[in-house]
Amino acid sequence: MAAKEGATNYLPIWFATLSGILSEAVIAYFLLGGLKIKKNTDVELKKPEKFNTKQIQTLCVIAGALSLILLFKVDIGAAAFIGSGILLMLGVADEKEAVS
């Protein structure tokens, strides 16, 4: 459709867009003090805790929903409802707290 209107060379438009976005990003970097930011060495990094049972169950349900979507071509909404139903049956979260 664009070729029918005579637009066949997109590189000038692409480069103009790229240069505009890049120049805005560089200006914002300097205006917001990107060079002045220094690392804070006083912060203590601690190892994250291991996943608890509810988190592992949730990850398994997410993986199952993804496999339904990708392998069995189930609709995303249907897979989400199936996954949420399974999580509700497992009692992973408090329904009243989640809704409020």
C-alpha positions in Angstrom: 0.0 0.0 0.0 2.8 2.4 0.8 4.6 1.4 -2.5 1.4 2.3 -4.4 1.7 5.8 -2.9 5.3 6.1 -3.9 7.0 5.5 -0.5 9.5 2.8 -1.2 12.6 4.1 0.6 12.1 4.1 4.4 15.7 4.6 5.5 15.5 8.5 5.7 12.4 8.2 7.9 14.1 5.6 10.0 17.3 7.5 10.5 15.4 10.8 11.3 13.4 9.0 13.9 16.5 7.3 15.3 18.5 10.6 15.5 15.6 12.4 17.2 15.1 9.8 19.9 18.8 9.4 20.4 19.4 13.1 20.8 16.5 13.4 23.2 17.9 10.5 25.3 21.4 12.1 25.4 20.0 15.5 26.4 17.8 14.0 29.1 20.8 12.0 30.4 22.9 15.1 30.9 20.0 17.3 32.2 19.1 14.7 34.8 22.6 14.4 36.0 23.6 11.1 34.6 27.3 11.9 34.9 27.0 13.0 38.6 25.4 9.8 39.8 27.9 7.8 41.8 27.6 4.3 43.3 26.6 4.1 46.9 29.1 1.7 48.5 27.4 1.7 51.9 24.6 -0.6 50.8 24.7 -4.1 51.9 23.6 -6.7 49.4 22.1 -9.8 50.9 21.1 -13.0 49.2 17.4 -13.3 48.3 15.4 -15.8 50.3 14.4 -19.1 48.8 10.9 -19.4 47.3 8.2 -20.6 49.6 5.7 -23.2 48.7 3.0 -20.7 47.5 5.5 -19.0 45.2 6.6 -22.3 43.7 3.0 -23.3 43.2 2.3 -19.9 41.4 5.4 -20.4 39.2 4.2 -23.9 38.2 0.8 -22.6 37.3 2.3 -19.7 35.3 4.5 -22.3 33.4 1.4 -24.4 32.8 -0.6 -21.5 31.5 2.3 -20.6 29.2 2.5 -24.1 27.9 -1.3 -24.2 27.3 -0.9 -21.0 25.2 2.2 -21.9 23.3 1.8 -25.7 22.8 -2.0 -26.2 22.7 -3.0 -22.9 21.2 -5.4 -22.1 24.1 -6.7 -18.6 24.2 -4.8 -16.3 26.6 -7.9 -15.4 28.6 -9.0 -19.0 29.0 -5.5 -20.0 30.1 -5.5 -17.1 32.7 -8.9 -18.2 34.0 -7.7 -21.8 34.3 -4.6 -20.8 36.1 -6.4 -18.5 38.5 -9.0 -21.2 39.2 -6.2 -23.7 40.0 -4.5 -21.1 42.3 -7.9 -20.5 44.0 -8.4 -24.2 44.6 -4.9 -24.5 46.0 -5.5 -21.6 48.4 -2.4 -19.8 47.4 -3.8 -16.3 48.3 -6.6 -14.9 50.4 -9.4 -14.1 48.0 -10.9 -11.3 50.2 -7.6 -9.6 50.5 -6.9 -9.9 46.8 -10.2 -8.4 45.8 -10.1 -5.5 48.2 
